Structures are given as structure tokens and as C-alpha cells.
Amino acid sequence: MNDKVAVIAIGGNSLIQDKAHKSVQDQYDAANATTKHIAKMIKQGWNVAIAHGNGPQVGFILRRSELAANELHEVPLDVCGADTQGAIGYALQQTLYNHFQDMGIDKEVTTVVTQVEVGADDPAFQNPTKPIGSFMDEAQAMSRRDNDGWDVVEDAGRGWRRVVASPLPKRIVEETAVKHLISAGISVITVGGGGIPVVAENGKLKGVPAVIDKDFASALLANRIGADLFVISTAVEKVALNFGKPNEQWLDKMSLAEAKAYLAEGIHFAKGSMAPKIQAAINFLERGGTHVIITDPQNIERALNGETGTHIVVE
């Protein structure tokens, strides 16, 4: 057994395989498939903190809230984040626990409902770009803008949507608790959905309607707890240059300098998918991390053995 620490970031979309499999049971089954691979990693001696996305799940809560608005109070965005941290954390910790039982692993797992501090003066608040919730017609959008203070935009002829800020994570409020749990050998599910975004006012915390990038928050977590490895679990086995094009090139390894150069070219990594993952890897390495792996869940063990995945290192 070793005492190495890894942070594993899994996408909220990874819990929903396709449009036909969105139910709670479907998401539980998907979580079960992913945590089996993480359990095998833990059996090799890794201590892990698991982060996860929550975009689709927050969308479901918002939609339910909209449909029930005539009967019940609506759910604020920060509370949606807390709700999904609990629900997704429950699925991950239960399935991981069950895999521990099957594999004879004497470990515990817990979920920490995690707040992440952002700057009230973050420029993102002046330029909200992250669409959330359902499409609206123009009259609904204007009403929400005028009565509720929403920022709304027209989305390519498909209707109007609410947009919120995506500020950068500054501090993981429950960092010390996570460190203690990891040090005690407990597997921790944390910074779900990038964390619940909060700002500090005179030392007191207050939730804000925003969405923190899950991979950015996971990278910060990895640095703050001194992780030896940052794993970004996504839909592809490896990262590709010119993805989906005839000159597509799958990458086994990148240096920090190469990752920065490829990202700067602006043609290889889509803004809504791979680009933030590469930026998160860069952030982790620039702040003192040494090793990032990007791969899909079923290839985590092989990637740990150097057989697959894209490995990003300082040099």
C-alpha cells in the first residue's frame, strides 16, 4: 500500500449515458459503473477525493421548480448545487461502499457538502455567459429580467435563457475537513459541481447565483490537498488534436509547455468540453502539481499503469 493522494474529477454528463437514460436509477447505475473503476484504484493503495459535475442534474431541479412555481417556492441556484451535491454524493458513496464490500477493501467513504469562495469582484459577474434552466419566450425573459433581476440572452433563434456568471474558484471553504478525512484514509466526495459558489462579506459567507467550472475547482482542490495525481475522467480515452477531423491525432503525453501552446492555438479543444479540462490541468501543474491524466472511467486502471490515457506532466 502507498499513501499517494489522487483527485478524480468526473463529469455530471457521465452519469447520464443518453437521452433515454436520465432517471435516478439510470444515474445510479452509471455511478456504479464509474465507482467500480475508482474502487480498483483505491485497492491499489490510492487515497482519493472525488469531484463531480452536476450540470444536467441542476437543470432538472430548475425545471421542476419552474413547473411547480404555482404551488411551491422556487429553488435558488446555490441551493440547487447543494441539493445535487447530496444526491450525486449519495449515489457515488453508496456504490463505492458496495464495491469496497465486493473487493474486500476496508475503507470508508463520505460526502462533504462543499462551498467554494469566489470573488465578489470577479469580472465574470459583469459578463454572465453560463446558460442555465429552460428556454423562455421573450415576454417571460423580460419579466424575469425586470422582476427577478435575471440576466437573459437570446439563444440562436431557439428562445431566451437565463445566464449566470462562471467565476474562478478562490478558496475551498471545507478544505481542512477534506484534508483530515483524506489523512484518515477516508475516500471523500467533494466540490460537487465545482462547489456551491459563495462570497465573503465582512467574513461571513453568502451564496450567489453562479456556476464554478468543476475542473477548475477540482484542480484547486488537488493543489490544496497536495495531490500526487489529478485525474480528469471524461468521455474519451485520450485527448486529441484536431478532434473529429481527418488529421485527428491522439496524444499519449504532453508537457506543460505543449499543453499551453496547443490551448493557445484555439483550434484543438472545444470551449465547452476539452478546453477547460486542459486549462485545469495547466493550472494544477503551474501551482506545483506534477502529473495529470485525462481518460474515460473504464480506462483509469490502464492509464495508471501507463498503458493509455493522455498524461500531462511539467516537462
N, C-alpha and C positions, 0 to 999 in steps of 0.2 A: 504493500500500500504506500502511496505517496501522499503528500499534503498539498498538492497543487490545486489551485483555485481557477475555475473557469466561469465566465459569464456566457450564457447561451441566450440569444435573442431569437424568439420565434414569432412569425408574423400572425396577426389576427386573421388574415385570409387563409392561413394554413389550417385553421380549424373548420373552414368551410370549403369542401372539396369542389363543389359546383353548385349551380342554382337549384338543383334538385335535392341537395343535402344541406339544409340550413337549420334544421330543427335542433333543439337542445341535445337530443340523443345523438344526432349526426355529429355535432360538435364534440360531444363526449367521446365518441368513437374515434374521431380524428385526433383528439388529445391523447387518447390511449395509445394510438399508433406512434405518435411522436415521443411520448414519455418512455416508451419501451426502449428506444434508442438512447435516450438520456440515462436511463437506469443502467444500461450496459456500460456506458461511460463512467458512471459512478462506481460500478463494480470494479472497474479498472483502478480505482483509487482517487478519482477526482472529487473534490468538493465543488458544488455548483450553486450558482444563483441563476434563476431562470427569469427572463423578462419576456413579455409577450405583447403583441399588438392587440387592438380592440376596435378598430375602425368599423367593421361591419356590425359588431355587437352594439356599439354605441348608436349606430344608425337604427337598429331595431328598436332600442329603447326610446329614441326620439320619435320614431314613427308611432309606436304605441301611445306615447304621451300625446302626440298630436291628435290621434284618433279618439282618445279619451278626454280631450280637453273640456268637453261639455259636462263631464261627470267628475273629473278629478283634477287636482293641480298638476301643472306641467313639471317635468324634471329638469333642473338646471344642468348644463353641460358638465360641470365639475362633479356633480353627484352621479351623472351617467358614468363617468370614469370610475368613481368609487364602486358603483354597482357592478361594473364589468370586471374590475379587479377581484371582487369577491366571487363572482360566478365563474369566471375563467380560472381563477386560482383554485377554486373548489374542484373543478374538473381535472386540472393538472395535478393537484396534490393527491387527490384520491387515486387517480390512475397510476401515478408514480409510486404511491404507497403499495398498491396492489402488485405492481411489478417487483417491488422490493420483496414482498412476501413470496412471489414465484421464484425469485432468483436467490433467495436466502441472504438478502442484504439487510444487515442490522442498522438501519438508518431511520431518521425521522425527516418529515418534510412539512413545511408550514408556509402560509401565505402572509405577507406583510402588506396591508393597505398603505400605499406609499405616496407621499406628497413630494412634489419636486418644485423647488422655488425657481421662479423666473423673474426677470427684471421688469418692474412696472414701466420702466422707460425703454424697454426693448423696442427697436424700430418696427418689429412685426405688428405691434398693436396699432401702429399708424397705417399699416398696409395689410389688412386681413386678406388672406388668399386661400385658406383651407375650407373647401365646401363641406358642409355637414347637413344632415337632415334631408327632408323630402323636397321635391320640386314644388314650386308655387306658381300661381298666375301673378301677373303684375300687380293687381289690386291687393292680393294677400301680402305680397312682398312689401308694398308701400305701407300697408297698415302695420306690418311688423316693424318696419323701419321707424315709422313715426311714433308708434305706441310702445314698442318694447326696446327701441334703440339698437335693433339688429343692423348689421352690415349685410346688404344683399347685392347680388350681381345677377345679370342675365347670362345664362349658360348656353351659348352656341345654338340658340333657337329652340332649346329643349324646355325652357322655362326659367324661373328665378330660383336661386338658392341662397341660403344663409352662408356667409363666410366668416371665419374666425381667424384669429392670429395663431401663428405657429412659432412661438418664441423659443429661444435657446435655453436649455436647462443650465442652471447655475449651481444648485445645491440639492442633494437628496436629503430631505429632512430626517428620514429614519435611517440614515447611513450607519450610525453607531449600532443600532439594534441589528441591522443586517450583518455587520461585521461580527458581532458577538455570536449570532446564530451560526454563521459560516465557521467561525473559530471552534464552535462546539460540535462541528461535523454535521450540522443540520442543513439539509437542502432547502433553499429559500426561493420562493416565487415573489418577485418584487418589481418595482417600476412598471407595473402593468400599463399598457397603453402609453408609455412614456412618462407615467406618473400623473397624479392629479395636479394640475397646474395651480400654484398658489403664489401670491406676492406677499412680501413682508411690509407691514405698515406699523411703524413705531415698535418693531419687534414682534408684532402679532401677525399671524398668518390669516390670509383670506383667499378663498377660491376665486378663480377668474375663468371666464368662458374662453378657453384656448385649447389647442391641441399641440402637445410636445411630440416631436419625432421620436418614435420608440427606439430607433437605432442610436440616435444621439444620446438619449438618456441612458441606454444600455452601455454605451462606450464610456460615459462619465462614471457610471456605477463600477465598471470594470477597473478604471483607473483608481477610483477612491477606495476600493477594497483590495487593491494590489493584485488583481487577477494575473495569472501567468498566461492565460489564453482567453481570447474573445472570439466566440463562435456566432456567426450570423447565419441562422437557418432560414433558407428561402426556398423558392420553387425550382431552382436549377442546381445541378450537381456542381457546376463550375461557373465562374464569371467569363463572359465572352466580350471580345472586342467586335465591333460591327455586328452586334447581335441581330440575328434574323436575316442577315444579308448574305449574298453569295460569298463574300470574303470573310465570313464569320470565323473567328479564331478563339478557341477555348484556352484559358490560361491556367496553368498549374501553379505558377508562382509570380508574384510581383514584389518589387521593392517599394518602399515608401515613396521614393522619388518617381518611380514609374507610375504608381497609382495616382500621384498628384498630377503628373503630366497627362495621363490618359483622361482624367477627370476634367482637366483644364481645356482639353481639346473640344469638349462639349458635344461629341458625336457618338460616343460609345455607350454611355449609360443614361437610361431614361430618367428624367427628373422625378417621376412619380414612383420609381421602383428601385433600380440598382444604384442610381447616383447618390442618394442619401446613405446607402449602405457603404459605398466606397468612401464617402466623406466621413462617416462614423469610424471606419477603420483607420483612416488618416488621423482623425482626432485622437483615437486611442494610442496610436504609435507615437504621435508627436508629444503626447503628455507622459511618455515613459513606458508605454506598453511595448511588448516585443513580438507578439505573434497573433495574427487574425486568420481565422478560417471561414470561408464562405462556401456553404454547400447545402444540400437538401437533407431533411431529417434522416432518411434511410441510409445515408452515406456518412453519417457522423463518425461511426467507429472506423470505417475505412480511411476517412480523412485524418483521423487522429494517428493512424498508422502511416500516414504519408502516401496513401495509395490513390487518393482522389481529392476533390475539392480545390479551391483556389486559396493558396497560402500567401498572405501578405506579411512581409517582415521589414524591419528597418532597413537592411541592406541586402 
